[in-house]
């Protein structure tokens, strides 16, 4: 192939120096046709096909290939034909005798011709797109998978990212509520993919049936929900891009945090910092354009949305309720009852009617038992013999003063000592563990070893009055018997002393 420099020399030789094309061909050692071509073009034009590519061997099979590739569009992406598989089927099933390269080139060209094209869009203020992504993070020294909700405002490119231990209805709702608070309003319309968290069923006409939790969220905030076409992630390309930005910027290098709250504080700071950036092709920073979004938002609701996922439950004979393959304790008084489980992101609340009967930190493992020892104390009080074997009591980490109090009570009161000890523990049903611990320490210091003494010291500390242990009110305290002195006994004593000193 001739260079641009040669083109310039030939063109200058003929057009500027006024030599003939015959002389130019002889001087530069090229044909006169090439000289004519160089005079028509200022640089090599490259190869230009004049006729469509002719594939005589493959021609009879092109219709079958096109139908096969068209049918693949309705199948799982991982189960579509490759060029190699099409070649093998042509050879084995249809008697094709051509080469693999011809088939491969046709399949590649077919893919290019049928790739979807897109139209640049203009986004009105007040609209949003939402999606979930995943990234690794270190929480309290442990590397975990963070499922983060991303909300993007396409008009301003403002972003909100919040990470959760799992992608579920409760984290989906909590992410929305926190995003609305972060932006200071509710977008008028939000675009989603067809996640099962929001869509319970897709009808034949394309209408979506929302999940119960998503229905509550929409009704509370009054935004309009829209859904992308099935399998068409480009319908919400802005938030798809935000997910990649978050993975490559916010989560790179892998963030380290002491808790989920700490991690989300870091992500919020990154989102605020990003508002100072200017997006290519846009006038003004993200933060400046965000003001137009905020002006178009719906106002925040007067009452906050309760971000829980409800699930019915049943209390077992061991006073446990199962949720997501984990067991949570409830007070023994609610045994065998039907209850309602409210699953939050970081908490599980168990209700009976309108009454909250138990709260636990949510366990994100499986086959675990989450216990509150106070729930079983009334039963252990009736069955003190199981005190040392009851799982909640074995797991209960108490300060050293509590086991010491139990040993002293048992030594002084025998079997009643365990009952007094259980009664002391039950004080934590009405008072804080710190308050009961302080009363136990005071009782040990005063050697007033009984439930009544601990309770008196606890109430005295709370009411700010002196500690006065009235022995008549606390008959179980050890008492000292003091007898009245008889004056006649003094004379008898003096007589004895006089006899001893007489020589």
C-alpha positions in Angstrom: 0.0 0.0 0.0 1.4 3.4 -1.0 2.0 6.0 1.7 0.5 9.5 2.1 4.0 10.9 1.5 4.2 9.2 -2.0 0.8 10.6 -2.8 2.0 14.1 -2.0 5.2 13.7 -4.1 3.3 12.4 -7.2 0.6 15.0 -6.9 3.2 17.8 -6.6 5.2 16.4 -9.5 2.2 16.5 -11.9 0.1 19.4 -10.6 2.7 21.8 -9.3 5.7 21.0 -11.5 3.6 20.4 -14.6 5.0 17.0 -15.6 2.9 14.5 -17.5 1.3 11.5 -15.9 3.5 9.3 -18.1 6.7 11.0 -16.7 5.4 10.6 -13.2 4.7 6.8 -13.7 8.2 6.4 -15.1 9.9 8.5 -12.4 8.2 6.9 -9.3 7.9 3.4 -10.7 4.2 3.1 -10.6 1.5 2.5 -13.2 -0.3 5.3 -14.9 -3.6 4.1 -13.4 -2.1 4.6 -10.0 -0.9 8.1 -10.9 -4.5 8.9 -12.0 -5.8 7.5 -8.8 -3.3 9.6 -6.8 -4.5 12.7 -8.6 -8.1 12.0 -7.6 -7.3 11.4 -3.9 -5.1 13.4 -1.6 -4.4 10.3 0.5 -4.9 6.5 0.1 -8.7 6.0 0.0 -8.4 2.4 1.3 -10.2 -0.7 -0.1 -13.8 -0.1 -1.1 -16.0 -3.1 -1.9 -18.0 -2.4 -5.0 -20.4 -5.3 -4.8 -22.0 -7.1 -1.8 -19.9 -10.0 -0.4 -20.9 -13.2 -2.2 -21.0 -16.4 -0.2 -22.0 -19.1 -2.6 -21.3 -22.0 -0.2 -23.1 -20.5 2.7 -25.9 -18.9 0.7 -28.5 -21.7 0.9 -28.2 -21.8 4.7 -28.4 -18.1 5.5 -32.2 -18.2 6.1 -31.7 -21.0 8.7 -29.0 -19.1 10.4 -31.1 -15.9 10.6 -34.1 -17.8 12.1 -31.8 -19.5 14.6 -30.3 -16.2 15.8 -33.7 -14.6 16.0 -35.1 -17.4 18.1 -32.1 -17.1 20.5 -33.3 -13.6 21.5 -36.1 -15.2 23.5 -33.8 -17.6 25.3 -31.5 -17.3 28.3 -28.3 -15.4 27.3 -26.1 -18.3 28.4 -28.0 -20.8 26.2 -27.7 -19.0 22.9 -25.9 -20.3 19.8 -22.3 -19.4 19.3 -20.8 -19.2 15.8 -19.0 -22.5 16.6 -22.3 -24.2 17.6 -24.0 -22.9 14.4 -21.2 -24.3 12.3 -21.4 -27.7 14.0 -25.2 -27.9 13.4 -24.9 -26.8 9.8 -22.2 -29.5 9.2 -24.0 -32.3 11.1 -27.6 -31.6 10.4 -27.7 -29.8 7.1 -24.7 -31.1 5.2 -22.8 -27.9 5.0 -19.3 -28.4 3.4 -17.9 -24.9 3.9 -15.4 -23.6 6.4 -15.9 -22.3 9.9 -14.4 -18.8 9.2 -17.2 -18.1 6.7 -19.9 -18.9 9.3 -18.1 -17.0 12.0 -17.8 -13.8 9.8 -21.5 -14.0 8.8 -22.6 -14.4 12.5 -20.4 -11.4 13.5 -21.9 -9.2 10.7 -25.4 -10.3 11.6 -24.8 -9.3 15.2 -23.5 -5.9 14.2 -26.5 -5.3 11.8 -29.1 -6.2 14.5 -27.6 -4.5 17.5 -30.0 -2.1 19.2 -29.6 1.6 18.7 -30.4 4.3 21.2 -31.8 7.8 21.2 -30.2 10.5 23.5 -32.8 11.4 26.1 -33.6 14.6 28.0 -34.6 14.0 31.7 -37.0 16.3 33.4 -36.3 17.5 36.9 -37.8 15.5 39.8 -37.3 12.0 38.3 -35.2 9.1 39.7 -33.9 5.7 38.9 -33.2 2.9 41.5 -31.2 -0.3 41.4 -29.2 -2.6 43.7 -25.5 -3.4 43.4 -22.9 -5.5 45.3 -19.4 -4.8 46.6 -17.0 -6.0 49.3 -16.5 -4.0 52.5 -14.8 -4.6 55.9 -17.1 -4.3 58.8 -15.6 -4.6 62.3 -12.7 -6.5 60.9 -14.8 -8.9 58.8 -15.0 -8.8 55.0 -18.7 -9.0 54.0 -20.7 -8.5 50.9 -22.5 -5.2 51.0 -25.8 -5.0 49.0 -26.1 -1.3 48.3 -29.2 0.6 47.0 -28.3 3.3 44.4 -30.7 6.1 43.6 -29.8 8.4 40.7 -31.5 11.7 39.6 -30.9 11.7 35.8 -31.5 15.4 35.4 -28.8 16.5 37.9 -26.7 13.3 38.1 -27.0 13.5 41.9 -26.5 10.2 43.7 -27.4 8.4 46.9 -25.8 5.1 48.0 -26.7 3.1 51.1 -25.3 -0.3 52.0 -27.1 -3.2 53.7 -26.3 -6.8 54.8 -28.9 -8.1 52.4 -31.1 -7.2 49.5 -34.6 -7.5 50.9 -37.9 -5.7 51.1 -36.9 -4.0 54.4 -33.6 -2.7 53.1 -35.3 -1.6 49.8 -37.8 0.5 51.8 -35.2 1.8 54.3 -33.0 2.9 51.4 -35.8 4.9 49.8 -36.7 6.6 53.1 -33.1 7.5 53.7 -32.6 8.7 50.1 -35.7 10.9 50.3 -34.4 12.5 53.5 -30.9 12.9 51.9 -32.3 14.8 48.9 -34.9 16.7 50.9 -38.0 15.5 49.0 -39.7 12.7 47.1 -39.1 12.3 43.3 -42.3 12.4 41.3 -41.5 9.3 39.3 -39.1 6.5 40.0 -37.9 3.9 37.4 -37.1 0.3 38.5 -36.1 -3.0 37.0 -38.4 -5.9 37.7 -37.0 -6.9 41.0 -39.0 -9.4 43.1 -38.8 -7.0 46.0 -41.2 -4.6 44.2 -42.9 -6.8 41.6 -45.0 -9.8 42.7 -46.2 -10.7 39.2 -46.0 -9.5 35.6 -49.3 -9.9 33.8 -49.6 -10.8 30.1 -50.4 -7.2 29.1 -47.2 -6.0 30.8 -48.9 -4.6 33.9 -47.0 -5.2 37.2 -48.6 -6.3 40.4 -46.7 -4.8 43.3 -45.6 -6.6 46.4 -47.5 -5.6 49.6 -44.4 -3.9 51.1 -43.9 -1.8 47.9 -47.6 -0.9 47.8 -47.2 0.5 51.3 -44.1 2.5 50.3 -45.8 4.0 47.2 -49.0 4.8 49.0 -47.1 6.6 51.8 -44.9 8.8 49.6 -47.3 9.1 46.6 -44.6 8.9 43.9 -45.3 7.3 40.5 -43.6 4.0 39.9 -42.4 2.9 36.4 -40.6 -0.4 35.4 -38.1 -1.1 32.7 -38.7 -3.7 30.0 -37.8 -7.2 31.1 -34.1 -7.8 30.4 -33.5 -4.2 29.2 -31.1 -2.7 31.7 -30.4 0.2 29.3 -33.9 1.6 30.1 -32.4 2.8 33.3 -28.9 3.4 32.1 -28.2 6.3 34.5 -28.5 4.2 37.6 -26.7 1.3 36.0 -23.8 3.6 35.4 -24.0 4.9 39.0 -23.7 1.3 40.3 -20.5 0.9 38.4 -19.2 4.3 39.6 -20.0 3.2 43.2 -18.1 -0.1 42.8 -15.1 1.5 41.2 -14.9 4.7 43.3 -16.8 4.5 46.5 -15.9 0.9 47.2 -12.3 1.1 45.8 -10.2 0.6 47.7 -12.4 -1.6 49.9 -13.8 0.6 52.7 -13.2 -0.2 56.3 -15.8 0.7 58.9 -16.6 -0.2 62.5 -20.3 -0.8 61.7 -22.9 -0.6 59.0 -23.8 2.9 60.3 -20.2 4.0 60.0 -20.0 2.6 56.4 -23.1 4.4 55.3 -21.8 7.7 56.8 -18.7 7.3 54.6 -20.9 6.7 51.5 -23.1 9.7 52.3 -19.9 11.8 52.5 -18.8 10.5 49.1 -22.2 11.4 47.6 -22.0 14.9 49.0 -18.5 15.3 47.7 -19.6 14.2 44.2 -22.1 17.1 44.1 -19.1 19.4 43.6 -18.2 17.7 40.3 -19.2 18.9 36.8 -20.4 16.3 34.4 -19.1 16.5 30.8 -21.4 18.4 28.5 -23.4 20.0 31.4 -23.4 23.5 32.7 -22.9 23.9 36.4 -22.0 21.4 39.1 -24.2 18.4 40.1 -25.1 20.3 43.3 -26.3 23.4 41.3 -28.4 21.3 39.0 -29.8 19.3 42.0 -31.7 22.5 43.1 -33.9 22.1 40.0 -34.7 18.5 41.0 -35.5 19.5 44.5 -37.8 22.3 43.3 -39.8 19.6 41.4 -39.9 17.1 44.3 -43.0 16.1 46.3 -42.8 17.1 49.9 -41.7 14.6 52.5 -44.6 12.9 54.4 -45.5 14.3 57.8 -45.1 10.9 59.5 -42.1 8.7 58.8 -42.6 5.4 57.0 -42.2 2.2 59.1 -39.7 0.2 57.1 -40.5 -3.4 58.1 -41.5 -6.6 56.4 -44.4 -8.3 58.2 -44.5 -12.1 58.6 -46.8 -14.2 60.8 -45.2 -16.5 63.4 -45.9 -19.1 66.1 -44.3 -19.3 69.5 -42.9 -22.8 70.2 -42.9 -24.8 73.4 -39.4 -23.4 74.2 -40.7 -19.8 73.8 -39.0 -19.3 70.5 -40.2 -17.8 67.2 -38.6 -18.8 63.9 -37.7 -16.2 61.2 -35.4 -16.8 58.2 -34.0 -20.0 59.7 -33.1 -18.3 63.0 -35.0 -18.6 66.3 -35.7 -15.5 68.5 -36.9 -15.7 72.1 -40.1 -14.2 73.5 -41.4 -14.1 77.1 -42.6 -17.5 78.3 -46.1 -16.0 79.0 -46.7 -16.0 75.3 -46.0 -19.6 74.7 -48.0 -21.3 71.8 -49.5 -18.0 70.7 -49.7 -16.6 67.2 -47.5 -13.5 66.8 -46.5 -11.0 64.1 -42.9 -10.6 63.2 -41.7 -7.2 62.0 -38.4 -7.6 60.2 -36.3 -4.4 60.0 -32.8 -4.2 58.5 -31.0 -4.5 61.8 -33.7 -5.5 64.2 -36.5 -8.1 64.6 -39.6 -7.0 66.6 -42.2 -9.5 67.7 -45.7 -8.3 68.4 -48.8 -9.9 69.9 -51.8 -7.8 68.7 -50.7 -4.2 69.2 -48.2 -5.0 72.0 -44.5 -5.4 71.3 -43.4 -8.4 73.3 -39.7 -8.8 72.1 -36.9 -6.9 70.3 -33.7 -8.5 69.1 -30.8 -7.5 67.0 -31.3 -9.2 63.6 -29.1 -12.2 62.9 -28.0 -12.5 59.3 -26.6 -16.0 59.7 -28.7 -19.2 59.6 -29.6 -21.8 62.2 -28.8 -19.5 65.1 -30.7 -18.9 68.4 -31.0 -15.3 69.6 -32.0 -15.2 73.3 -33.0 -12.7 75.9 -32.4 -14.3 79.4 -35.1 -12.1 80.9 -37.7 -13.9 78.8 -37.2 -17.2 80.6 -36.6 -16.0 84.2 -40.3 -16.4 85.2 -40.1 -20.0 84.2 -36.8 -20.6 85.8 -38.1 -19.1 89.0 -40.7 -21.9 89.0 -38.1 -24.4 88.1 -34.9 -23.3 89.8 -33.3 -26.7 89.3 -32.6 -25.9 85.7 -30.7 -22.7 86.5 -27.3 -24.1 85.6 -28.4 -25.8 82.4 -30.8 -23.3 80.9 -29.2 -22.1 77.6 -30.1 -18.5 78.1 -28.5 -18.5 81.5 -25.4 -20.3 80.3 -24.9 -17.7 77.5 -25.7 -14.7 79.8 -22.5 -12.8 80.5 -22.9 -11.1 83.9 -20.4 -9.1 86.0 -18.4 -11.1 88.5 -20.4 -9.7 91.4 -23.5 -11.7 90.3 -21.9 -15.2 90.6 -20.3 -14.1 93.9 -23.7 -13.0 95.2 -25.2 -16.4 94.2 -22.4 -18.3 96.0 -22.9 -16.4 99.2 -26.7 -16.7 99.0 -26.4 -20.4 98.6 -24.0 -20.8 101.4 -26.1 -18.8 103.8 -29.7 -19.7 102.8 -29.3 -23.1 101.2 -31.8 -24.0 98.4 -33.6 -20.7 99.0 -30.4 -18.9 97.9 -31.0 -19.8 94.2 -34.6 -18.4 94.4 -33.3 -15.2 95.9 -30.7 -15.0 93.2 -33.3 -15.5 90.4 -35.4 -12.8 92.1 -32.4 -10.4 92.0 -32.0 -11.1 88.3 -35.7 -10.4 87.7 -35.1 -6.9 88.9 -33.6 -6.3 85.5 -37.2 -6.6 84.1 -38.0 -3.2 85.7 -34.6 -1.6 86.1 -31.5 -1.3 83.9 -28.7 -3.9 84.3 -26.4 -1.1 85.4 -28.7 -0.1 88.2 -29.1 -3.6 89.4 -25.4 -4.2 89.2 -24.7 -1.2 91.4 -27.3 -2.5 94.0 -25.6 -5.9 94.1 -22.2 -4.3 94.6 -23.6 -2.3 97.5 -25.2 -5.4 99.1 -21.9 -7.3 98.9 -20.1 -4.3 100.5 -22.6 -4.2 103.4 -22.8 -8.0 103.6 -26.6 -7.7 103.3 -27.1 -10.9 101.4 -30.7 -11.2 100.3 -33.1 -10.2 97.5 -34.9 -7.8 99.9 -31.6 -6.1 100.7 -30.7 -5.7 97.0 -34.1 -4.3 96.2 -34.0 -1.9 99.1 -30.5 -0.6 98.1 -31.6 -0.3 94.5 -34.7 1.8 95.4 -32.8 3.9 97.9 -30.2 4.8 95.2 -32.9 5.7 92.7 -34.9 7.8 95.2 -31.8 9.5 96.6 -32.5 8.5 100.2 -30.2 6.9 102.8 -29.7 3.2 102.9 -31.5 2.0 106.1 -31.9 -1.7 106.4 -34.9 -2.2 108.8 -34.5 -5.7 110.2 -38.2 -6.1 111.0 -39.0 -5.5 107.3 -36.3 -7.9 106.1 -36.7 -11.0 108.3 -34.3 -13.0 106.1 -31.3 -10.8 107.1 -29.1 -12.2 109.9 -30.1 -10.7 113.2 -28.2 -10.1 116.4 -30.0 -10.7 119.7 -29.1 -8.1 122.4 -30.4 -8.7 126.0 -31.3 -6.1 128.6 -28.7 -5.8 131.4 -29.9 -6.8 135.0 -28.5 -4.5 137.7 -28.5 -7.4 140.2 -26.1 -9.2 138.0 -23.5 -6.4 138.6 -23.5 -7.1 142.4 -23.0 -10.8 141.7 -20.1 -9.9 139.4 -18.5 -7.6 142.1 -18.8 -10.4 144.7 -17.0 -12.8 142.4 -14.3 -10.2 141.7 -13.8 -9.4 145.5 -13.4 -13.1 146.3 -10.7 -13.4 143.7 -8.6 -10.4 145.0 -8.9 -11.3 148.8 -5.5 -12.8 150.0 
